């Protein structure tokens, strides 16, 4: 047991004074993965259900084509996809090849109501 403790301390001191890029990269990736996992499980803030966007847009779906509705269902299947769409097409300058500009503006307007819950 004493030898194991000495080995751990020696390794820690070596890595502290002689950092290794591969070890540092592995450490940062593992730390990021753990922090993301813990934040997902310990999240207590109010979150948006992704299908709320779709249900808010239901009255306006008559102006959407069938392809647009299918893509909208896919986008509103998870918060990550909604947030990604919002970042790329609403905040960003990208133009969606699937949605008509007025329909894209409608979707962005609806998502922006719930922006702080994403």
Secondary structure, DSSP 8 states (H G I E B T S, - for coil): -HHHHHHHHHHHHHHHHS--HHHHHHHHHHHHHHHHHHHHHS--S----THHHHHHHGGGGGGS-HHHHHHHHHHTT-HHHHHHHIIIIIISS---SSS-HHHHHHHHHHHHHTGGG-
